[in-house]
Amino acid sequence: MLRNLFRYLVSLELVLSLGFFAFAASPAQALTAAILGVHVLNPTDLDDAKAMIDINPAAQEWHYVTIPLTQGDLKKPEEWQKFFDLAKTQRVIPIIRLATRYDSASDSWQIPSRRDVIEMTRFLSSLSWPTDQKNVIVFNEVNHAKEWGNNLDPAGYTQILRFTADWLHSEEKNYVVLPAAMDLAAPNSAVTKDAFSYLEAMLAEDSTIFDHIDVWNSHSYPNPGFSSSPTRVAVNSLRGFWFELEFIKNRTGKDFKVFITETGWADSVTTRRWLTDYYTYALQHVWSDPRVVAVTPFVLKGDPGPFADFGFLDRNNQPTRQYKALQKALTISAGT
């Protein structure tokens, strides 16, 4: 009974949303890789990542993997070259998210300097990448103070974004620059800023800032509580990227493709019985949007730690409910 009700609501929501979808979507563009990938935290996770998302190895598809690069990683060139070499063998396209150092004293990520940016660019340019296109995200969720030295500073981030984008492009190594994704559920408060207020402030600092990026970056989570239905249409829903792309279009006239580099449900008593249905619907009706290039749900391994409810593998490297639900959804979608 509940499953039939879910399917009815899915159909109803799809009908209601078609008008918005037709208005917002740009023409389809051929993809060179499977859309569905995964977000990992360590270079050593690549084998496990590929095993989860590649349900048909015979097809020899490429997949995307998002991974952070911290300043501490700059001391590990051999480890990162090994990661890139394996990515080429495994047919994985990396999406590298720049990060600085976590300062435990201030409980925040340090604000990057221009020197930091140059050093990270030099490191990335010294590596042999698995693909010609080199995807780089310029830091993370800067509408959270903890992600930017305990500061909400859209003007400061705008300046760093422009410098980083221009520096990467000056390397002439086919870097594809993505901005920091926003937390679309964050309110205006002492420690967070509403995503669109933040973007407005960025444009007030530099009206051409988005001329310097190549692809949009979104964290479109199914909020509130990482547990809402995939049929929900709202800024803080799985379709949050609709609103971001429309905002940018209205303010700048630019049409962007989008990488959804974080998304996914928390495993809870509310969501766990629906996870397969949720992922199946998302694959077929949300992430199939022709503007979406890649989707890398967060996170492959979150346990031990605060992201255990999102993890696809547990602390013993065993598949979780999330893992099994996503693989089943991929199998269902591949057969449609």
TORKOL-4160 file (C-alpha; in steps of 0.2 Angstrom, whole numbers, padded with zeros to 4 digits, m for minus):
336
<pt num="1" X="0000" Y="0000" Z="0000"/>
<pt num="2" X="0014" Y="0012" Z="0005"/>
<pt num="3" X="0024" Y="0008" Z="m0010"/>
<pt num="4" X="0009" Y="0011" Z="m0022"/>
<pt num="5" X="0006" Y="0027" Z="m0013"/>
<pt num="6" X="0024" Y="0032" Z="m0016"/>
<pt num="7" X="0023" Y="0028" Z="m0035"/>
<pt num="8" X="0007" Y="0038" Z="m0036"/>
<pt num="9" X="0015" Y="0053" Z="m0028"/>
<pt num="10" X="0030" Y="0051" Z="m0039"/>
<pt num="11" X="0019" Y="0051" Z="m0055"/>
<pt num="12" X="0009" Y="0066" Z="m0048"/>
<pt num="13" X="0025" Y="0076" Z="m0044"/>
<pt num="14" X="0033" Y="0072" Z="m0061"/>
<pt num="15" X="0017" Y="0079" Z="m0070"/>
<pt num="16" X="0017" Y="0095" Z="m0059"/>
<pt num="17" X="0036" Y="0098" Z="m0062"/>
<pt num="18" X="0036" Y="0096" Z="m0080"/>
<pt num="19" X="0032" Y="0114" Z="m0084"/>
<pt num="20" X="0047" Y="0120" Z="m0074"/>
<pt num="21" X="0058" Y="0107" Z="m0081"/>
<pt num="22" X="0054" Y="0112" Z="m0099"/>
<pt num="23" X="0057" Y="0130" Z="m0095"/>
<pt num="24" X="0073" Y="0128" Z="m0086"/>
<pt num="25" X="0082" Y="0114" Z="m0096"/>
<pt num="26" X="0095" Y="0118" Z="m0109"/>
<pt num="27" X="0097" Y="0107" Z="m0125"/>
<pt num="28" X="0104" Y="0090" Z="m0122"/>
<pt num="29" X="0123" Y="0087" Z="m0124"/>
<pt num="30" X="0131" Y="0070" Z="m0127"/>
<pt num="31" X="0140" Y="0064" Z="m0111"/>
<pt num="32" X="0157" Y="0055" Z="m0112"/>
<pt num="33" X="0155" Y="0046" Z="m0095"/>
<pt num="34" X="0141" Y="0038" Z="m0084"/>
<pt num="35" X="0133" Y="0052" Z="m0074"/>
<pt num="36" X="0133" Y="0042" Z="m0058"/>
<pt num="37" X="0149" Y="0042" Z="m0048"/>
<pt num="38" X="0154" Y="0044" Z="m0030"/>
<pt num="39" X="0162" Y="0056" Z="m0017"/>
<pt num="40" X="0178" Y="0049" Z="m0009"/>
<pt num="41" X="0189" Y="0056" Z="0005"/>
<pt num="42" X="0205" Y="0047" Z="0002"/>
<pt num="43" X="0215" Y="0042" Z="m0014"/>
<pt num="44" X="0216" Y="0024" Z="m0008"/>
<pt num="45" X="0197" Y="0022" Z="m0010"/>
<pt num="46" X="0197" Y="0021" Z="m0029"/>
<pt num="47" X="0196" Y="0002" Z="m0031"/>
<pt num="48" X="0181" Y="0002" Z="m0019"/>
<pt num="49" X="0173" Y="0017" Z="m0027"/>
<pt num="50" X="0174" Y="0009" Z="m0045"/>
<pt num="51" X="0167" Y="m0008" Z="m0039"/>
<pt num="52" X="0152" Y="0000" Z="m0032"/>
<pt num="53" X="0147" Y="0011" Z="m0046"/>
<pt num="54" X="0152" Y="0001" Z="m0061"/>
<pt num="55" X="0138" Y="m0012" Z="m0062"/>
<pt num="56" X="0142" Y="m0017" Z="m0080"/>
<pt num="57" X="0161" Y="m0018" Z="m0081"/>
<pt num="58" X="0160" Y="m0025" Z="m0099"/>
<pt num="59" X="0153" Y="m0009" Z="m0105"/>
<pt num="60" X="0170" Y="m0001" Z="m0100"/>
<pt num="61" X="0162" Y="0016" Z="m0095"/>
<pt num="62" X="0171" Y="0030" Z="m0087"/>
<pt num="63" X="0164" Y="0036" Z="m0070"/>
<pt num="64" X="0167" Y="0052" Z="m0060"/>
<pt num="65" X="0175" Y="0053" Z="m0043"/>
<pt num="66" X="0175" Y="0068" Z="m0032"/>
<pt num="67" X="0190" Y="0069" Z="m0020"/>
<pt num="68" X="0197" Y="0083" Z="m0009"/>
<pt num="69" X="0215" Y="0089" Z="m0010"/>
<pt num="70" X="0222" Y="0097" Z="0005"/>
<pt num="71" X="0238" Y="0106" Z="0008"/>
<pt num="72" X="0244" Y="0092" Z="0018"/>
<pt num="73" X="0243" Y="0081" Z="0002"/>
<pt num="74" X="0256" Y="0092" Z="m0007"/>
<pt num="75" X="0269" Y="0082" Z="0002"/>
<pt num="76" X="0262" Y="0066" Z="m0006"/>
<pt num="77" X="0266" Y="0067" Z="m0024"/>
<pt num="78" X="0269" Y="0048" Z="m0026"/>
<pt num="79" X="0252" Y="0044" Z="m0018"/>
<pt num="80" X="0243" Y="0056" Z="m0029"/>
<pt num="81" X="0252" Y="0050" Z="m0045"/>
<pt num="82" X="0247" Y="0032" Z="m0040"/>
<pt num="83" X="0229" Y="0038" Z="m0038"/>
<pt num="84" X="0229" Y="0046" Z="m0055"/>
<pt num="85" X="0238" Y="0031" Z="m0063"/>
<pt num="86" X="0225" Y="0019" Z="m0056"/>
<pt num="87" X="0211" Y="0031" Z="m0061"/>
<pt num="88" X="0216" Y="0029" Z="m0079"/>
<pt num="89" X="0217" Y="0010" Z="m0078"/>
<pt num="90" X="0200" Y="0010" Z="m0069"/>
<pt num="91" X="0192" Y="0023" Z="m0081"/>
<pt num="92" X="0189" Y="0036" Z="m0068"/>
<pt num="93" X="0188" Y="0055" Z="m0071"/>
<pt num="94" X="0193" Y="0064" Z="m0055"/>
<pt num="95" X="0185" Y="0080" Z="m0049"/>
<pt num="96" X="0198" Y="0088" Z="m0037"/>
<pt num="97" X="0191" Y="0099" Z="m0023"/>
<pt num="98" X="0204" Y="0111" Z="m0016"/>
<pt num="99" X="0205" Y="0112" Z="0003"/>
<pt num="100" X="0218" Y="0121" Z="0015"/>
<pt num="101" X="0222" Y="0115" Z="0032"/>
<pt num="102" X="0209" Y="0112" Z="0046"/>
<pt num="103" X="0214" Y="0122" Z="0061"/>
<pt num="104" X="0208" Y="0113" Z="0077"/>
<pt num="105" X="0211" Y="0129" Z="0088"/>
<pt num="106" X="0198" Y="0139" Z="0078"/>
<pt num="107" X="0188" Y="0124" Z="0072"/>
<pt num="108" X="0188" Y="0130" Z="0054"/>
<pt num="109" X="0197" Y="0128" Z="0038"/>
<pt num="110" X="0210" Y="0141" Z="0035"/>
<pt num="111" X="0207" Y="0154" Z="0022"/>
<pt num="112" X="0218" Y="0151" Z="0007"/>
<pt num="113" X="0231" Y="0164" Z="0001"/>
<pt num="114" X="0236" Y="0167" Z="m0016"/>
<pt num="115" X="0253" Y="0158" Z="m0012"/>
<pt num="116" X="0242" Y="0143" Z="m0007"/>
<pt num="117" X="0233" Y="0143" Z="m0023"/>
<pt num="118" X="0249" Y="0144" Z="m0033"/>
<pt num="119" X="0257" Y="0129" Z="m0024"/>
<pt num="120" X="0241" Y="0118" Z="m0026"/>
<pt num="121" X="0241" Y="0122" Z="m0045"/>
<pt num="122" X="0259" Y="0118" Z="m0047"/>
<pt num="123" X="0256" Y="0102" Z="m0038"/>
<pt num="124" X="0242" Y="0097" Z="m0049"/>
<pt num="125" X="0251" Y="0102" Z="m0065"/>
<pt num="126" X="0266" Y="0092" Z="m0060"/>
<pt num="127" X="0255" Y="0076" Z="m0061"/>
<pt num="128" X="0251" Y="0065" Z="m0076"/>
<pt num="129" X="0231" Y="0065" Z="m0076"/>
<pt num="130" X="0221" Y="0051" Z="m0082"/>
<pt num="131" X="0211" Y="0062" Z="m0094"/>
<pt num="132" X="0214" Y="0078" Z="m0104"/>
<pt num="133" X="0201" Y="0088" Z="m0095"/>
<pt num="134" X="0206" Y="0092" Z="m0077"/>
<pt num="135" X="0191" Y="0096" Z="m0066"/>
<pt num="136" X="0195" Y="0107" Z="m0051"/>
<pt num="137" X="0183" Y="0114" Z="m0037"/>
<pt num="138" X="0189" Y="0130" Z="m0029"/>
<pt num="139" X="0185" Y="0126" Z="m0011"/>
<pt num="140" X="0169" Y="0121" Z="m0002"/>
<pt num="141" X="0153" Y="0127" Z="0005"/>
<pt num="142" X="0160" Y="0145" Z="0009"/>
<pt num="143" X="0143" Y="0150" Z="0015"/>
<pt num="144" X="0148" Y="0141" Z="0031"/>
<pt num="145" X="0160" Y="0152" Z="0042"/>
<pt num="146" X="0169" Y="0136" Z="0047"/>
<pt num="147" X="0174" Y="0133" Z="0029"/>
<pt num="148" X="0182" Y="0150" Z="0027"/>
<pt num="149" X="0192" Y="0153" Z="0043"/>
<pt num="150" X="0176" Y="0156" Z="0054"/>
<pt num="151" X="0172" Y="0171" Z="0042"/>
<pt num="152" X="0157" Y="0174" Z="0031"/>
<pt num="153" X="0166" Y="0184" Z="0017"/>
<pt num="154" X="0158" Y="0183" Z="0000"/>
<pt num="155" X="0170" Y="0197" Z="m0006"/>
<pt num="156" X="0185" Y="0188" Z="0000"/>
<pt num="157" X="0180" Y="0172" Z="m0008"/>
<pt num="158" X="0176" Y="0180" Z="m0024"/>
<pt num="159" X="0193" Y="0187" Z="m0025"/>
<pt num="160" X="0201" Y="0170" Z="m0022"/>
<pt num="161" X="0189" Y="0162" Z="m0034"/>
<pt num="162" X="0194" Y="0174" Z="m0048"/>
<pt num="163" X="0213" Y="0173" Z="m0044"/>
<pt num="164" X="0212" Y="0153" Z="m0044"/>
<pt num="165" X="0202" Y="0152" Z="m0060"/>
<pt num="166" X="0213" Y="0164" Z="m0069"/>
<pt num="167" X="0229" Y="0155" Z="m0063"/>
<pt num="168" X="0222" Y="0138" Z="m0067"/>
<pt num="169" X="0217" Y="0144" Z="m0085"/>
<pt num="170" X="0234" Y="0152" Z="m0087"/>
<pt num="171" X="0242" Y="0135" Z="m0086"/>
<pt num="172" X="0235" Y="0130" Z="m0102"/>
<pt num="173" X="0232" Y="0112" Z="m0097"/>
<pt num="174" X="0214" Y="0111" Z="m0100"/>
<pt num="175" X="0208" Y="0115" Z="m0082"/>
<pt num="176" X="0189" Y="0115" Z="m0080"/>
<pt num="177" X="0185" Y="0127" Z="m0065"/>
<pt num="178" X="0170" Y="0125" Z="m0054"/>
<pt num="179" X="0166" Y="0136" Z="m0039"/>
<pt num="180" X="0163" Y="0131" Z="m0021"/>
<pt num="181" X="0146" Y="0123" Z="m0020"/>
<pt num="182" X="0134" Y="0131" Z="m0007"/>
<pt num="183" X="0124" Y="0123" Z="0007"/>
<pt num="184" X="0107" Y="0126" Z="0000"/>
<pt num="185" X="0099" Y="0123" Z="0017"/>
<pt num="186" X="0109" Y="0136" Z="0026"/>
<pt num="187" X="0100" Y="0150" Z="0034"/>
<pt num="188" X="0106" Y="0168" Z="0037"/>
<pt num="189" X="0114" Y="0167" Z="0054"/>
<pt num="190" X="0130" Y="0172" Z="0063"/>
<pt num="191" X="0139" Y="0157" Z="0056"/>
<pt num="192" X="0130" Y="0153" Z="0039"/>
<pt num="193" X="0123" Y="0164" Z="0025"/>
<pt num="194" X="0109" Y="0159" Z="0013"/>
<pt num="195" X="0116" Y="0153" Z="m0003"/>
<pt num="196" X="0108" Y="0166" Z="m0014"/>
<pt num="197" X="0112" Y="0180" Z="m0003"/>
<pt num="198" X="0130" Y="0174" Z="m0004"/>
<pt num="199" X="0129" Y="0173" Z="m0023"/>
<pt num="200" X="0122" Y="0191" Z="m0024"/>
<pt num="201" X="0136" Y="0197" Z="m0013"/>
<pt num="202" X="0148" Y="0189" Z="m0024"/>
<pt num="203" X="0141" Y="0198" Z="m0039"/>
<pt num="204" X="0141" Y="0214" Z="m0030"/>
<pt num="205" X="0159" Y="0212" Z="m0027"/>
<pt num="206" X="0163" Y="0207" Z="m0045"/>
<pt num="207" X="0148" Y="0207" Z="m0058"/>
<pt num="208" X="0159" Y="0196" Z="m0070"/>
<pt num="209" X="0165" Y="0183" Z="m0058"/>
<pt num="210" X="0155" Y="0169" Z="m0066"/>
<pt num="211" X="0163" Y="0173" Z="m0082"/>
<pt num="212" X="0179" Y="0165" Z="m0075"/>
<pt num="213" X="0171" Y="0148" Z="m0071"/>
<pt num="214" X="0167" Y="0134" Z="m0083"/>
<pt num="215" X="0155" Y="0122" Z="m0075"/>
<pt num="216" X="0143" Y="0125" Z="m0060"/>
<pt num="217" X="0145" Y="0115" Z="m0044"/>
<pt num="218" X="0130" Y="0110" Z="m0033"/>
<pt num="219" X="0127" Y="0101" Z="m0017"/>
<pt num="220" X="0108" Y="0097" Z="m0020"/>
<pt num="221" X="0104" Y="0087" Z="m0005"/>
<pt num="222" X="0086" Y="0080" Z="m0001"/>
<pt num="223" X="0083" Y="0092" Z="0013"/>
<pt num="224" X="0076" Y="0095" Z="0026"/>
<pt num="225" X="0085" Y="0082" Z="0037"/>
<pt num="226" X="0093" Y="0074" Z="0022"/>
<pt num="227" X="0077" Y="0063" Z="0021"/>
<pt num="228" X="0064" Y="0071" Z="0010"/>
<pt num="229" X="0056" Y="0063" Z="m0005"/>
<pt num="230" X="0065" Y="0065" Z="m0022"/>
<pt num="231" X="0049" Y="0072" Z="m0029"/>
<pt num="232" X="0050" Y="0087" Z="m0019"/>
<pt num="233" X="0053" Y="0104" Z="m0028"/>
<pt num="234" X="0062" Y="0117" Z="m0017"/>
<pt num="235" X="0078" Y="0126" Z="m0016"/>
<pt num="236" X="0084" Y="0114" Z="m0002"/>
<pt num="237" X="0078" Y="0098" Z="m0012"/>
<pt num="238" X="0086" Y="0086" Z="m0023"/>
<pt num="239" X="0082" Y="0099" Z="m0037"/>
<pt num="240" X="0091" Y="0113" Z="m0029"/>
<pt num="241" X="0102" Y="0115" Z="m0044"/>
<pt num="242" X="0087" Y="0120" Z="m0054"/>
<pt num="243" X="0086" Y="0136" Z="m0044"/>
<pt num="244" X="0104" Y="0139" Z="m0044"/>
<pt num="245" X="0106" Y="0138" Z="m0063"/>
<pt num="246" X="0090" Y="0149" Z="m0065"/>
<pt num="247" X="0097" Y="0162" Z="m0053"/>
<pt num="248" X="0114" Y="0163" Z="m0063"/>
<pt num="249" X="0104" Y="0163" Z="m0079"/>
<pt num="250" X="0094" Y="0178" Z="m0073"/>
<pt num="251" X="0108" Y="0188" Z="m0066"/>
<pt num="252" X="0121" Y="0185" Z="m0079"/>
<pt num="253" X="0113" Y="0177" Z="m0095"/>
<pt num="254" X="0124" Y="0162" Z="m0093"/>
<pt num="255" X="0119" Y="0144" Z="m0096"/>
<pt num="256" X="0130" Y="0131" Z="m0086"/>
<pt num="257" X="0131" Y="0113" Z="m0086"/>
<pt num="258" X="0132" Y="0106" Z="m0068"/>
<pt num="259" X="0142" Y="0094" Z="m0057"/>
<pt num="260" X="0132" Y="0088" Z="m0042"/>
<pt num="261" X="0147" Y="0084" Z="m0031"/>
<pt num="262" X="0138" Y="0080" Z="m0015"/>
<pt num="263" X="0120" Y="0073" Z="m0013"/>
<pt num="264" X="0112" Y="0058" Z="m0005"/>
<pt num="265" X="0101" Y="0053" Z="0009"/>
<pt num="266" X="0105" Y="0049" Z="0027"/>
<pt num="267" X="0101" Y="0031" Z="0032"/>
<pt num="268" X="0087" Y="0033" Z="0046"/>
<pt num="269" X="0071" Y="0024" Z="0051"/>
<pt num="270" X="0062" Y="0037" Z="0040"/>
<pt num="271" X="0072" Y="0034" Z="0024"/>
<pt num="272" X="0079" Y="0016" Z="0024"/>
<pt num="273" X="0064" Y="0007" Z="0017"/>
<pt num="274" X="0063" Y="0019" Z="0003"/>
<pt num="275" X="0081" Y="0021" Z="m0002"/>
<pt num="276" X="0080" Y="0010" Z="m0017"/>
<pt num="277" X="0065" Y="0019" Z="m0024"/>
<pt num="278" X="0073" Y="0036" Z="m0020"/>
<pt num="279" X="0089" Y="0032" Z="m0029"/>
<pt num="280" X="0079" Y="0025" Z="m0044"/>
<pt num="281" X="0068" Y="0040" Z="m0045"/>
<pt num="282" X="0083" Y="0052" Z="m0044"/>
<pt num="283" X="0092" Y="0042" Z="m0058"/>
<pt num="284" X="0077" Y="0042" Z="m0069"/>
<pt num="285" X="0069" Y="0059" Z="m0066"/>
<pt num="286" X="0081" Y="0071" Z="m0058"/>
<pt num="287" X="0099" Y="0067" Z="m0062"/>
<pt num="288" X="0094" Y="0063" Z="m0080"/>
<pt num="289" X="0092" Y="0082" Z="m0083"/>
<pt num="290" X="0102" Y="0086" Z="m0098"/>
<pt num="291" X="0112" Y="0099" Z="m0089"/>
<pt num="292" X="0119" Y="0087" Z="m0077"/>
<pt num="293" X="0136" Y="0080" Z="m0081"/>
<pt num="294" X="0141" Y="0071" Z="m0065"/>
<pt num="295" X="0133" Y="0066" Z="m0049"/>
<pt num="296" X="0144" Y="0060" Z="m0035"/>
<pt num="297" X="0134" Y="0056" Z="m0019"/>
<pt num="298" X="0142" Y="0058" Z="m0002"/>
<pt num="299" X="0151" Y="0048" Z="0004"/>
<pt num="300" X="0160" Y="0031" Z="0000"/>
<pt num="301" X="0166" Y="0029" Z="0018"/>
<pt num="302" X="0160" Y="0039" Z="0032"/>
<pt num="303" X="0162" Y="0027" Z="0047"/>
<pt num="304" X="0170" Y="0030" Z="0059"/>
<pt num="305" X="0165" Y="0048" Z="0060"/>
<pt num="306" X="0151" Y="0060" Z="0058"/>
<pt num="307" X="0146" Y="0054" Z="0041"/>
<pt num="308" X="0142" Y="0036" Z="0045"/>
<pt num="309" X="0124" Y="0038" Z="0040"/>
<pt num="310" X="0129" Y="0043" Z="0023"/>
<pt num="311" X="0142" Y="0030" Z="0020"/>
<pt num="312" X="0141" Y="0016" Z="0007"/>
<pt num="313" X="0154" Y="0006" Z="0015"/>
<pt num="314" X="0155" Y="0003" Z="0034"/>
<pt num="315" X="0171" Y="0004" Z="0045"/>
<pt num="316" X="0174" Y="m0015" Z="0041"/>
<pt num="317" X="0173" Y="m0010" Z="0022"/>
<pt num="318" X="0156" Y="m0020" Z="0021"/>
<pt num="319" X="0142" Y="m0013" Z="0010"/>
<pt num="320" X="0129" Y="m0003" Z="0020"/>
<pt num="321" X="0110" Y="m0002" Z="0016"/>
<pt num="322" X="0115" Y="0014" Z="0006"/>
<pt num="323" X="0127" Y="0003" Z="m0005"/>
<pt num="324" X="0114" Y="m0010" Z="m0009"/>
<pt num="325" X="0100" Y="0002" Z="m0012"/>
<pt num="326" X="0111" Y="0012" Z="m0025"/>
<pt num="327" X="0117" Y="m0003" Z="m0034"/>
<pt num="328" X="0099" Y="m0010" Z="m0035"/>
<pt num="329" X="0093" Y="0007" Z="m0042"/>
<pt num="330" X="0107" Y="0007" Z="m0055"/>
<pt num="331" X="0102" Y="m0010" Z="m0060"/>
<pt num="332" X="0084" Y="m0006" Z="m0062"/>
<pt num="333" X="0088" Y="0010" Z="m0071"/>
<pt num="334" X="0100" Y="0001" Z="m0083"/>
<pt num="335" X="0085" Y="m0010" Z="m0088"/>
<pt num="336" X="0073" Y="0003" Z="m0092"/>
